[in-house]
Amino acid sequence: MTNSVINMMTINSLKLSFSFDGEFVLLSPSEVVKFFEVEDSFKTKFYTMFLVESGSGKLIVDNEIHGLKKGRVFFIDYSQVFRLTETEQLRGEAVLFTRSFYNLIYTGNRKIKNDTAFSHLPSFVDFSKNDLANFRTGINDIKKEFSQPSVLSKEIICLLLKASM
């Protein structure tokens, strides 16, 4: 990356009005640009699942430049260095969560491994229209649970995240 400054970022450092104990949060389209299109790069202490809804620009992850396009979903692993740049009319949503949040529930299923949320996923996926609709349904279920938290919301969201992976 061209900048030599790399800042550390946690979910708590975003200073949002609500998160699950600094371990899980959903970012709206305006918040995605606000927090991730910065001059300096940053290293996160959380996983980031970023869905591009519209617009253009670049996402630089560990010195690799990726184009932003509608329907592309990025999976940014723990401690990767990244930032958005050259965005135009970018809209998207981001799901941020920590290892401890992802490991809140152990399923016993070998396909759903603990502590390895993005270990077998590519940096991004361009979903077909049908697959993107199914993926968005899962994200919408997570949003619904997050917007109306109840006693078991953390556990439900954790399981929905694991199903999304």
WOVENQUI-V718839 format. One record per backbone hydrogen bond with DSSP energy under -0.5 kcal/mol. NH is the residue of the N-H (numbers start at 1). CO is the residue of the C=O. E is the energy in kcal/mol with one decimal. If there is no record, write none. Layout:
<<NH,CO,E> <NH,CO,E>>
//
This chain:
<<6,4,-0.5> <7,41,-2.5> <9,43,-2.7> <14,10,-0.6> <14,11,-1.1> <15,12,-1.6> <20,24,-2.3> <21,19,-1.5> <23,20,-2.6> <25,96,-2.2> <27,94,-3.1> <32,28,-2.2> <33,29,-1.4> <34,30,-2.1> <35,31,-2.6> <36,32,-2.4> <37,33,-2.0> <38,36,-1.2> <41,5,-1.2> <42,82,-1.4> <43,7,-2.9> <44,80,-1.2> <45,9,-2.1> <47,97,-3.6> <48,76,-2.4> <49,95,-2.5> <50,48,-0.6> <50,74,-2.3> <51,49,-0.5> <51,93,-2.9> <52,50,-0.6> <52,72,-2.6> <53,51,-0.6> <53,91,-2.7> <54,91,-1.8> <56,88,-1.8> <58,85,-2.8> <59,66,-2.9> <60,83,-2.7> <61,59,-0.6> <61,64,-2.7> <62,81,-3.3> <64,61,-2.2> <65,63,-0.5> <66,59,-2.5> <66,64,-0.5> <68,57,-2.4> <71,52,-2.7> <72,69,-2.0> <73,125,-2.5> <74,50,-3.0> <75,123,-2.8> <76,48,-3.2> <76,74,-0.6> <77,75,-0.7> <79,44,-1.7> <80,77,-1.8> <82,42,-2.3> <82,80,-0.5> <83,60,-1.4> <84,36,-2.9> <85,58,-2.4> <88,56,-2.3> <91,54,-2.3> <93,51,-2.0> <94,27,-1.5> <95,49,-2.7> <96,25,-2.7> <96,94,-0.5> <97,47,-1.7> <98,23,-2.1> <102,98,-2.2> <103,99,-2.2> <104,101,-1.4> <107,105,-0.6> <110,108,-0.5> <112,109,-1.1> <113,111,-0.8> <116,113,-0.7> <119,116,-1.1> <121,118,-1.6> <125,73,-2.3> <127,71,-1.1> <127,125,-0.8> <132,128,-2.9> <133,129,-1.8> <134,130,-1.9> <135,131,-2.5> <136,132,-2.9> <137,133,-1.7> <138,134,-1.6> <139,135,-2.0> <140,136,-3.0> <141,137,-2.1> <142,138,-1.9> <143,139,-2.8> <144,140,-2.5> <145,141,-2.1> <146,142,-2.6> <147,143,-2.5> <148,144,-1.1> <149,146,-0.6> <153,150,-1.4> <156,152,-2.4> <157,153,-2.9> <158,154,-2.4> <159,155,-2.2> <160,156,-2.3> <161,157,-2.7> <162,158,-2.2> <163,159,-2.1> <164,160,-1.9> <165,161,-1.6>>
//
